[in-house]
């Protein structure tokens, strides 16, 4: 084996001896020795420390990026060459076996191809790469004998904000693949504003892209259009991968879904299949708008469609929507490091809340330290209480640096928009009662933070440690508040507002609490908290938090909350309007029966019945919203969860809810056993 940094290389000519996973490759044009690359996640323990992944192709490279805490391989870039018949899927089998070494492709090999590339932006200027420019990449991303990848950057002309980026892949045999993008987003450089220009990308002396668009502050756009999502020097093999969906869900890096979306589902007609700069794709008209949005969930609808179908349109939907997230003004790159910001470097810095910023509900700084005021065309609003997972699934499927950074940018802007003392300065704590978050926003921010810690490569010791430390700080904060000291026994974290002000009791949106519960349950599965003590505390906090859904799916006793009406818009959480959640003193209701009576306005009737209310049986109803919360409670074996789940599923009309998931799969999360 040849190993550089944390990358793991494998070449195997014979069939893999022990099958663990597989993926399919389909080429539009077909041919011999076609190069390919994709990302692949592995179940914990499937590739033990010291083991090597091999495959049944003549050559295969598996470059490890992340490992589980037990030392087994977690995520890798997989690349190689395959003989493919046009339009016919070829299954590639992965297994464990002995591995051989090869000569690592270098920047000298890249330079030897004679490749040139340029990005121009009208009057702002241009950036060019040729000859020895390839010798000094910004970052080495993958190193191996089948494929090496580097990231390059250059300022565009003398503009202080505009930067051209390239993610370059060199394949054995001389194939070069490039993903170019233009970025307008620095953290503390004065005068951020829009950059309206005609952007042009050329590769090998041939123009590949030309488009005029207005790039707002802190946005970026890949310089591609149509249905081809990268450029090749020479022939594009036009390969689309198809992962083993059951295996990917089995890794627990994504939830497990019950849905199986058919080709006839209406959702396919609206799924984005191509890309043009800054397009909306399948995002809502306004991120903060009320009601159902396809972007909301542990994963957005376009990602879930990939996981719950075999439809070829699903992959393009994931990539197009991931590219479209560049339209949001979340890209605050630290100009001192050229990376997403480190929390520890900016304990007091907060995003400026000017109208051109595009970040909703920004906080305050105790040191009056804010990012520079943005001017010009504002980007579409980023609203963290409604923000989706961006780039995460696309990264798992492709292994692209671009998507990995998109996850990091989302996590860092969620940190940056919060009041410094509420986020505990550098700790990046997302409090559920902070107005910059709201209960659901804190949950989604924890999900995104966990995803950022998950995708940041293990050898990126700086940012990996930053995100992991923040996850640990959240675990410590919530454990100290709700587990280490006496608090309400019902699993309700502090709401940000009372829905029934003036009524003499405190009400909270039940679905927000469910979003938070699900997010923490999911974050546990990503195993991103490196400190064992904090890992245990996150699990203990989740066991407490899960009571908010387990209790609402209770039995028929007078002291229970009846399961049939669990999906309410608001639930009574305290018998007084000024209940203290922070020191735990409350006061609190005596039991779930009292909560039921205060919420439904009648005592538990003591009889079983059908599921009701909450817009039942719509797949996107409040009944749908609570599914991930109870699923993770069962998956993590919280006391009472299995019985609560069974009460819901044994209701006579349960099938009416489940039948809708094949058209709207986002909330069809089920326990992974």
Buried (B, 14 or more C-beta within 10 A) or exposed (E): EBEBEBBBBBBBEEEBEEEBBBBBBBBEEBBEBBBBBBBBBBBBEBBEEEBBBBBBBBBBBBBBBBBBEEEBBBBBBBBBBBEBEEEEBBEBBBBBBEBBEBEBBBBEBBBEBEBBBBBBBBEBBBBBBEEEBBEEBBBBBBBBBBBBBBBBBBBBBEBEBBBBBBBBBBBBEBBBBBBBBBBBBBBBEEEBBBBBBEBBBBBBEEEBBEBEBEBBBBBBBBBBBEEEBBBBBEEBBBBBBBBBBEBBBBBBBBBBBBBBBEEEBEBBEEBBBBBBBBBEBBBBEEBBEEEBBBBBBBBBBBBBBBBBBBBEBBBBBBBBBBBBBBBBBBBBBBBEEBBBBBBBEBBBBBBBBBEBBBBBBBBBBEEEEBBBBBBBBBBBBBBBBBBBBBBBBBBBBBBBBBBBBBBBBBBBBBBBBBBBEBBBBBBBBBBBBBBBBBBBBBBBBBBBBBBBBBBBBBEBEEBBBBBBBBBBBBBBBBBEBBBBEEBBBBBBBBBBEBBBEEEEBBBBBBBBBBBBBBBBBBBBBBBBBBBEEBBEBBBBBBBBBBBBBBBBBBBBEBEBBBBBBBBBBBBBBBBEBEBBBEEBEBEBBEBBBBBBBBBBEEEBBEEBBEBBBBBBBBBBBBBBBBBBBBBBBBBBEBEBBBBBBEBBBEBEEBEBBBEBBBBBBBBBBBBBE
